[in-house]
Amino acid sequence: MIDTHAHLNFDVFKDDIDDVFERAKSEGIESVIVPGVEPFNLNSILDFARSKKEIFCAMGIHPHNAKDTNESDIMFVEKNSNDNKVVAIGEIGLDYYYDFATPDEQKKIFVEQIEIAKNKNLPVIVHNREADDDIYKILRDKQDGNLKGVLHCFSGNVDFLEKAVNLDFHVSFTGNITFKKVNLDDVVKKAPLDRILLETDSPFMTPVPFRGKRNEPSYIKFVANKIAEIKNISMEEVISMTTANAKKLFGIISIILFMMFSSVFLYSQNTDADNPGNEEFVNPFHKFIGIGPIIGYNTIVEEYQTSKVAQNVTYEGLFAYGGSVFYGLLDYCLIDATYIYSKNTKITIDFPTIEPYTFNIFELSSNWIVNPYSRVNFFGTIGYTAIFSTINKEEKDASYINFGLGICLNLDTKYGLINGLLSIKINQLLSTLSTYYPPNSKSPADLTHYFSIPRFGVVFYPKFK
């Protein structure tokens, strides 16, 4: 689950924020979005978001602060919305229940921040209290196909819900849908499941059965359960859909992938046992330098293209073997250098090769681990391959891109870490080779091919004292 709106930077959490996060993770919360409120506090929200990988934030100024907002505050929102921890512009909008700022003052900064969101291709998180008509009018006038967002803590009627959905907006529900005196059942029932998000609005809007106490992300399950009850569907379906909605709207998947690929600049690998306070967590399966053998099953798909004929030929079941050296660049990333030898001894009747030929395959790959602190790791890989092959009695080489997926089992011993690896890599030729002369032809054919190699390996990472 993703809590798309929680004010965890408020002072009410300062004494037990780590405990709050532990409870959230135990309930299946994978990410939390902390919205901006006060202009003077936006910088601290960024620092707070950077403190934990699960936290993201929104840059924005709440309508309560519209009266005291100046141009430099708006510029600060615009400048810092480029940070990779910022997933939205918010919390922005209109609030006519209180009179901290006039409607015109609120509308001015609301519109200015909408423009920032459109320019930055970020969604908006909209606060609305007793301002349905003006909220709708502004969003409608600004919707040119580049505006997206969510009406947070939605409490409007069915008519306003339909207008919001027609504007391509999402709605998020919080603990208020569990209150006996707040009847939002019809609204929840008619809200399309692919437009619903979950939120707690912590520390406010605490759901039943904890109403009256401080709200926190771990209570979001009660909101999901109430939606499931009203819609007469399973809670698992609500969780699955709302999580997917949040990731798509706020681009959280893309941000996580970006952070993984740029983590060499963002994370330290200090594992000094005498200095454990320098890092939040020490990887129990830390990998430094490893080496080991691999065996595989090589499938070669070739395409021969001449001016008159194009034909595909597939050679399956070619035995492949070699070895790899791994270097742990950081917890999330391993670099490997791999050599594989494979020999094609298969001849086709319809389109025979001139003679058997060998392949010397050299791969340099980066392996990106999704869950580096688990005993079983899942990873994706991408890199460069050079293949030297004997075709037509000449040594030929070509450049390839390699990519694939894999899984490894970590076994810790007193001598070091042993990895059992199972993966598949595809090596795709980046160009063509004019190296093959078809029968009865004096002109060479353009040859292109790719190699698909499922492989098993064992890698040993010795312990260094």
C-alpha positions as CSV (number, residue, x, y, z in Angstrom):
1,M,0.0,0.0,0.0
2,I,1.0,3.6,-0.5
3,D,-0.1,6.4,1.9
4,T,-0.4,9.2,-0.6
5,H,-0.9,11.9,2.0
6,A,0.6,12.0,5.5
7,H,2.1,14.9,7.4
8,L,4.8,12.9,9.1
9,N,7.1,15.9,9.4
10,F,4.8,17.5,12.0
11,D,6.1,17.8,15.5
12,V,3.6,15.3,16.9
13,F,5.7,12.5,15.3
14,K,9.2,13.8,16.2
15,D,9.6,11.6,19.3
16,D,8.7,8.2,17.7
17,I,9.0,8.6,13.9
18,D,11.1,5.4,13.6
19,D,8.4,3.4,15.5
20,V,5.8,4.9,13.2
21,F,7.6,3.6,10.2
22,E,8.2,0.2,11.7
23,R,4.5,-0.2,12.3
24,A,3.8,1.1,8.8
25,K,6.1,-1.4,7.2
26,S,4.7,-4.3,9.2
27,E,1.2,-3.4,7.8
28,G,2.5,-3.5,4.2
29,I,3.1,0.2,3.6
30,E,5.8,0.5,1.0
31,S,5.9,4.3,0.4
32,V,4.5,7.5,2.0
33,I,4.1,10.9,0.4
34,V,4.5,13.9,2.7
35,P,2.9,17.1,1.3
36,G,4.1,20.6,1.7
37,V,2.1,23.1,3.8
38,E,4.0,26.1,5.0
39,P,6.5,28.0,2.8
40,F,9.1,28.3,5.5
41,N,9.0,24.5,6.1
42,L,9.5,23.2,2.6
43,N,13.2,22.8,2.8
44,S,12.9,20.6,5.9
45,I,10.4,18.4,4.1
46,L,13.0,17.7,1.4
47,D,15.5,16.7,4.1
48,F,12.9,14.6,5.8
49,A,12.1,12.8,2.5
50,R,15.8,12.1,1.9
51,S,16.1,10.5,5.4
52,K,14.3,7.3,4.3
53,K,14.0,5.6,0.9
54,E,10.3,4.9,1.5
55,I,9.5,8.7,1.9
56,F,8.6,11.0,-1.0
57,C,7.3,14.5,-0.8
58,A,5.3,17.2,-2.5
59,M,6.4,20.8,-3.0
60,G,3.5,23.2,-2.4
61,I,1.9,25.9,-0.2
62,H,-1.4,25.3,1.5
63,P,-4.2,27.9,1.0
64,H,-4.1,28.7,4.7
65,N,-0.7,30.4,4.0
66,A,-1.7,32.2,0.9
67,K,-1.8,35.6,2.5
68,D,1.8,35.5,3.7
69,T,3.2,33.9,0.5
70,N,5.4,36.0,-1.7
71,E,7.1,35.5,-5.1
72,S,10.2,34.0,-3.6
73,D,8.2,31.3,-2.0
74,I,6.6,30.4,-5.4
75,M,10.1,30.4,-6.9
76,F,11.3,28.1,-4.2
77,V,8.5,25.6,-5.0
78,E,9.4,25.7,-8.7
79,K,13.1,25.3,-8.1
80,N,12.9,22.4,-5.7
81,S,10.3,20.5,-7.6
82,N,13.1,19.2,-9.7
83,D,14.4,17.1,-6.9
84,N,14.0,13.4,-7.5
85,K,12.2,13.0,-4.1
86,V,9.5,15.4,-5.2
87,V,6.5,13.5,-6.8
88,A,3.9,16.3,-6.8
89,I,3.0,19.9,-6.3
90,G,0.9,20.1,-3.2
91,E,-0.9,20.5,-0.9
92,I,-2.5,23.4,-2.8
93,G,-6.1,24.5,-3.4
94,L,-8.8,26.5,-1.7
95,D,-10.3,26.5,1.8
96,Y,-13.3,28.7,2.4
97,Y,-14.1,27.2,5.8
98,Y,-11.5,29.3,7.5
99,D,-10.6,32.9,6.6
100,F,-6.8,32.9,6.9
101,A,-6.7,34.3,3.4
102,T,-9.2,35.8,1.1
103,P,-10.5,33.8,-1.9
104,D,-8.6,36.0,-4.3
105,E,-5.3,35.5,-2.4
106,Q,-5.9,31.7,-2.4
107,K,-6.8,31.5,-6.1
108,K,-3.7,33.4,-7.1
109,I,-1.2,31.0,-5.5
110,F,-3.4,28.0,-6.5
111,V,-3.2,28.9,-10.1
112,E,0.5,29.8,-10.0
113,Q,1.3,26.4,-8.5
114,I,-0.9,24.6,-11.0
115,E,1.3,26.2,-13.8
116,I,4.4,24.9,-12.1
117,A,3.0,21.4,-12.0
118,K,2.1,21.5,-15.7
119,N,5.5,22.8,-16.6
120,K,7.3,20.2,-14.5
121,N,4.9,17.4,-15.6
122,L,4.0,16.7,-12.0
123,P,0.5,15.9,-10.6
124,V,-1.2,18.3,-8.1
125,I,-2.5,17.4,-4.7
126,V,-5.6,19.5,-4.2
127,H,-7.0,20.7,-0.9
128,N,-10.7,21.6,-1.1
129,R,-12.9,22.7,1.7
130,E,-16.3,24.3,0.9
131,A,-14.9,25.5,-2.4
132,D,-16.3,23.0,-4.9
133,D,-17.4,25.4,-7.5
134,D,-14.2,27.5,-7.6
135,I,-12.0,24.4,-7.5
136,Y,-13.8,22.9,-10.4
137,K,-13.8,26.1,-12.5
138,I,-10.0,26.6,-12.0
139,L,-9.2,22.9,-12.8
140,R,-11.5,22.9,-15.8
141,D,-10.0,26.1,-17.2
142,K,-6.4,24.9,-16.7
143,Q,-7.0,21.4,-18.1
144,D,-5.4,21.3,-21.5
145,G,-4.4,17.7,-21.4
146,N,-1.3,18.4,-19.3
147,L,-2.9,18.7,-15.9
148,K,-3.2,15.7,-13.6
149,G,-3.7,15.1,-9.9
150,V,-5.8,14.1,-7.0
151,L,-8.5,15.7,-4.9
152,H,-7.2,14.6,-1.5
153,C,-9.5,13.7,1.4
154,F,-12.4,13.7,-1.0
155,S,-15.8,14.5,0.7
156,G,-17.8,16.0,-2.2
157,N,-21.0,14.6,-3.6
158,V,-21.5,12.3,-6.6
159,D,-21.9,15.1,-9.0
160,F,-18.6,16.6,-8.0
161,L,-17.0,13.2,-8.2
162,E,-18.1,12.8,-11.8
163,K,-16.8,16.2,-12.7
164,A,-13.4,15.4,-11.2
165,V,-13.2,12.1,-13.0
166,N,-14.2,13.8,-16.3
167,L,-11.3,16.1,-15.7
168,D,-9.0,13.1,-15.6
169,F,-8.4,13.5,-11.8
170,H,-8.1,10.9,-9.1
171,V,-9.8,11.1,-5.7
172,S,-8.3,9.9,-2.4
173,F,-10.3,8.7,0.6
174,T,-9.1,8.8,4.2
175,G,-10.5,7.8,7.6
176,N,-13.5,10.1,7.2
177,I,-15.3,7.3,5.2
178,T,-15.4,5.3,8.4
179,F,-17.2,8.0,10.5
180,K,-20.8,7.3,11.3
181,K,-21.9,10.9,10.8
182,V,-20.1,11.2,7.5
183,N,-22.0,9.2,4.8
184,L,-19.8,8.9,1.7
185,D,-20.9,5.4,0.8
186,D,-22.6,6.4,-2.5
187,V,-19.5,8.4,-3.5
188,V,-17.1,5.6,-2.7
189,K,-19.4,3.1,-4.5
190,K,-19.5,5.2,-7.7
191,A,-15.9,6.2,-7.7
192,P,-14.1,4.2,-10.4
193,L,-11.6,1.8,-8.8
194,D,-8.9,2.9,-11.2
195,R,-9.2,6.5,-9.9
196,I,-9.1,5.9,-6.2
197,L,-6.0,6.4,-3.9
198,L,-5.5,5.7,-0.2
199,E,-4.4,8.2,2.3
200,T,-4.4,8.8,6.1
201,D,-3.9,12.6,6.2
202,S,-1.9,11.8,9.4
203,P,-2.0,12.9,12.1
204,F,-5.7,13.9,11.3
205,M,-8.7,11.9,10.1
206,T,-8.0,8.9,12.3
207,P,-10.3,6.0,11.2
208,V,-12.6,4.0,13.4
209,P,-11.7,2.1,15.7
210,F,-8.9,4.6,16.6
211,R,-10.8,7.8,16.1
212,G,-9.8,10.4,18.7
213,K,-6.1,9.3,18.7
214,R,-3.2,10.4,16.5
215,N,-3.5,9.0,13.0
216,E,-0.6,7.2,11.3
217,P,0.1,5.3,8.1
218,S,-0.3,1.9,9.7
219,Y,-4.1,2.7,10.0
220,I,-4.5,2.9,6.2
221,K,-5.7,-0.7,6.2
222,F,-9.0,0.4,7.8
223,V,-9.6,2.8,4.9
224,A,-8.9,0.1,2.4
225,N,-11.2,-2.3,4.2
226,K,-14.0,0.2,4.3
227,I,-13.7,0.8,0.5
228,A,-13.8,-3.0,0.0
229,E,-16.9,-3.3,2.2
230,I,-18.8,-0.6,0.3
231,K,-17.8,-1.8,-3.1
232,N,-18.4,-5.5,-2.1
233,I,-15.0,-6.5,-3.4
234,S,-11.9,-8.0,-1.7
235,M,-9.5,-5.9,0.3
236,E,-6.7,-7.4,-1.8
237,E,-8.3,-6.0,-5.0
238,V,-8.5,-2.5,-3.4
239,I,-4.9,-2.6,-2.2
240,S,-3.6,-3.9,-5.6
241,M,-5.5,-1.3,-7.7
242,T,-4.9,1.8,-5.4
243,T,-1.2,1.0,-5.2
244,A,-1.0,0.7,-9.0
245,N,-2.9,4.0,-9.3
246,A,-0.5,5.8,-7.0
247,K,2.6,4.5,-8.6
248,K,1.3,5.5,-12.0
249,L,0.1,9.0,-11.0
250,F,3.1,9.9,-9.0
251,G,5.7,8.1,-11.1
252,I,7.1,6.3,-8.1
253,I,8.3,3.2,-10.0
254,S,10.3,5.4,-12.4
255,I,11.8,7.3,-9.5
256,I,12.9,4.1,-7.7
257,L,14.5,2.9,-10.9
258,F,16.3,6.2,-11.4
259,M,17.5,6.2,-7.8
260,M,18.9,2.6,-8.3
261,F,20.8,3.6,-11.4
262,S,22.1,6.7,-9.7
263,S,22.7,5.3,-6.3
264,V,26.5,5.2,-6.8
265,F,26.3,8.9,-6.2
266,L,23.7,8.8,-3.4
267,Y,24.7,5.9,-1.1
268,S,27.7,5.1,1.0
269,Q,29.0,1.6,1.4
270,N,30.6,2.1,4.8
271,T,30.4,-1.2,6.7
272,D,32.9,-0.5,9.4
273,A,31.8,-2.6,12.3
274,D,33.4,0.0,14.7
275,N,31.2,2.7,13.3
276,P,27.7,1.2,12.8
277,G,26.0,4.5,13.5
278,N,27.2,5.9,10.1
279,E,24.6,3.9,8.2
280,E,21.0,3.0,8.7
281,F,21.5,-0.7,7.9
282,V,24.3,-3.1,7.2
283,N,23.7,-5.6,4.4
284,P,23.9,-9.1,5.9
285,F,24.8,-10.4,2.4
286,H,27.3,-7.8,1.4
287,K,29.2,-8.8,-1.8
288,F,32.7,-7.5,-2.5
289,I,34.6,-9.6,-5.0
290,G,33.4,-13.0,-6.2
291,I,34.4,-15.6,-8.8
292,G,32.8,-18.8,-10.0
293,P,31.9,-21.1,-13.0
294,I,28.8,-21.0,-15.1
295,I,27.2,-23.5,-17.5
296,G,24.4,-22.7,-19.9
297,Y,22.2,-23.6,-22.8
298,N,22.9,-21.5,-25.9
299,T,20.2,-20.8,-28.5
300,I,21.4,-18.9,-31.6
301,V,18.9,-17.3,-33.9
302,E,20.4,-16.1,-37.2
303,E,19.0,-14.2,-40.1
304,Y,20.7,-14.2,-43.5
305,Q,19.6,-11.4,-45.8
306,T,20.6,-11.1,-49.5
307,S,18.9,-9.1,-52.3
308,K,16.9,-12.2,-53.1
309,V,16.3,-14.1,-50.0
310,A,15.9,-13.7,-46.2
311,Q,15.8,-16.8,-44.0
312,N,15.9,-17.4,-40.2
313,V,17.9,-20.3,-38.8
314,T,17.7,-21.4,-35.2
315,Y,20.4,-23.6,-33.5
316,E,19.2,-24.8,-30.1
317,G,20.8,-26.8,-27.3
318,L,24.4,-25.7,-27.8
319,F,26.3,-26.3,-24.6
320,A,27.9,-23.2,-23.2
321,Y,30.4,-22.9,-20.3
322,G,32.7,-20.3,-18.7
323,G,33.2,-18.2,-15.6
324,S,32.4,-14.8,-14.1
325,V,34.1,-12.3,-11.8
326,F,31.8,-10.1,-9.8
327,Y,32.5,-6.8,-8.0
328,G,30.0,-5.3,-5.5
329,L,29.9,-1.7,-6.5
330,L,27.2,-1.1,-3.9
331,D,24.4,-3.1,-2.2
332,Y,22.1,-2.5,-5.1
333,C,24.6,-3.0,-8.0
334,L,27.0,-5.7,-9.0
335,I,29.4,-5.5,-11.9
336,D,30.3,-8.7,-13.6
337,A,32.8,-9.7,-16.3
338,T,31.9,-13.1,-17.9
339,Y,33.5,-15.4,-20.4
340,I,31.4,-18.1,-22.2
341,Y,32.6,-20.6,-24.8
342,S,30.1,-22.2,-27.2
343,K,30.5,-24.2,-30.4
344,N,27.9,-24.6,-33.1
345,T,28.1,-28.1,-34.6
346,K,24.6,-28.2,-36.0
347,I,24.0,-28.1,-39.8
348,T,20.6,-27.4,-41.3
349,I,19.6,-29.2,-44.5
350,D,17.7,-26.3,-46.1
351,F,20.3,-23.6,-45.4
352,P,23.6,-25.2,-44.3
353,T,26.4,-23.3,-42.8
354,I,29.8,-23.8,-44.4
355,E,31.3,-25.5,-41.4
356,P,30.9,-25.6,-37.6
357,Y,32.2,-22.5,-35.9
358,T,32.9,-21.3,-32.3
359,F,31.9,-18.4,-30.3
360,N,34.0,-16.7,-27.6
361,I,31.6,-14.5,-25.7
362,F,32.8,-11.7,-23.4
363,E,30.2,-9.9,-21.3
364,L,30.5,-6.8,-19.1
365,S,27.2,-6.2,-17.2
366,S,25.7,-4.3,-14.4
367,N,23.3,-6.3,-12.2
368,W,20.6,-4.3,-10.3
369,I,19.2,-6.0,-7.3
370,V,15.7,-5.3,-6.2
371,N,15.9,-6.7,-2.7
372,P,19.6,-6.8,-1.7
373,Y,19.0,-7.5,2.0
374,S,17.1,-10.7,1.5
375,R,18.4,-14.3,1.3
376,V,16.9,-14.6,-2.1
377,N,17.7,-11.7,-4.5
378,F,15.9,-10.8,-7.7
379,F,17.9,-8.7,-10.2
380,G,17.9,-7.3,-13.7
381,T,21.0,-7.0,-15.8
382,I,22.1,-4.8,-18.7
383,G,25.5,-4.4,-20.4
384,Y,27.9,-4.8,-23.3
385,T,29.0,-8.0,-25.1
386,A,31.8,-8.6,-27.5
387,I,31.6,-11.9,-29.4
388,F,34.5,-13.3,-31.4
389,S,33.4,-16.1,-33.8
390,T,35.1,-18.2,-36.5
391,I,33.0,-17.9,-39.6
392,N,34.4,-18.6,-43.1
393,K,37.8,-19.4,-41.5
394,E,38.2,-15.7,-40.5
395,E,38.1,-14.4,-37.0
396,K,35.1,-12.0,-36.8
397,D,33.9,-9.9,-33.9
398,A,30.8,-7.9,-33.3
399,S,29.2,-5.7,-30.6
400,Y,26.1,-6.6,-28.7
401,I,23.9,-5.3,-26.0
402,N,23.0,-7.8,-23.3
403,F,20.0,-7.7,-21.0
404,G,18.2,-10.2,-18.8
405,L,16.7,-11.2,-15.5
406,G,18.0,-13.5,-12.7
407,I,17.6,-14.8,-9.2
408,C,20.3,-15.8,-6.6
409,L,20.4,-17.6,-3.3
410,N,22.7,-16.2,-0.6
411,L,24.4,-18.8,1.6
412,D,26.6,-17.4,4.3
413,T,29.5,-19.6,5.5
414,K,32.5,-19.0,7.8
415,Y,34.7,-18.7,4.8
416,G,32.6,-16.4,2.8
417,L,29.3,-15.9,0.9
418,I,28.2,-18.5,-1.7
419,N,25.7,-17.5,-4.3
420,G,23.7,-19.9,-6.4
421,L,22.7,-18.0,-9.6
422,L,20.1,-18.7,-12.1
423,S,19.6,-16.2,-14.9
424,I,18.9,-15.7,-18.6
425,K,20.7,-13.2,-20.8
426,I,20.0,-12.2,-24.3
427,N,22.8,-10.8,-26.5
428,Q,21.4,-8.8,-29.3
429,L,23.6,-7.9,-32.3
430,L,23.9,-4.1,-32.8
431,S,24.8,-4.3,-36.5
432,T,25.1,-6.8,-39.3
433,L,28.0,-8.9,-40.5
434,S,28.6,-9.5,-44.3
435,T,30.5,-12.8,-43.7
436,Y,28.4,-15.6,-45.1
437,Y,28.3,-16.7,-48.7
438,P,25.1,-18.6,-49.5
439,P,25.3,-21.6,-51.9
440,N,25.7,-20.6,-55.6
441,S,26.2,-17.0,-54.6
442,K,29.3,-14.9,-55.2
443,S,28.0,-12.1,-52.9
444,P,28.1,-12.2,-49.1
445,A,24.9,-12.2,-47.2
446,D,24.2,-9.8,-44.3
447,L,24.2,-11.9,-41.1
448,T,22.4,-10.7,-38.0
449,H,21.7,-12.8,-34.9
450,Y,21.1,-12.9,-31.2
451,F,22.1,-15.4,-28.4
452,S,19.7,-16.5,-25.7
453,I,21.6,-18.2,-22.9
454,P,19.9,-19.5,-19.7
455,R,22.6,-20.2,-17.3
456,F,23.4,-21.5,-13.8
457,G,26.4,-20.5,-11.8
458,V,28.0,-20.6,-8.4
459,V,29.9,-17.5,-7.1
460,F,32.1,-17.4,-4.1
461,Y,32.7,-14.2,-2.2
462,P,35.5,-14.8,0.3
463,K,35.6,-13.0,3.6
464,F,38.4,-10.4,3.9
465,K,39.5,-9.6,7.5
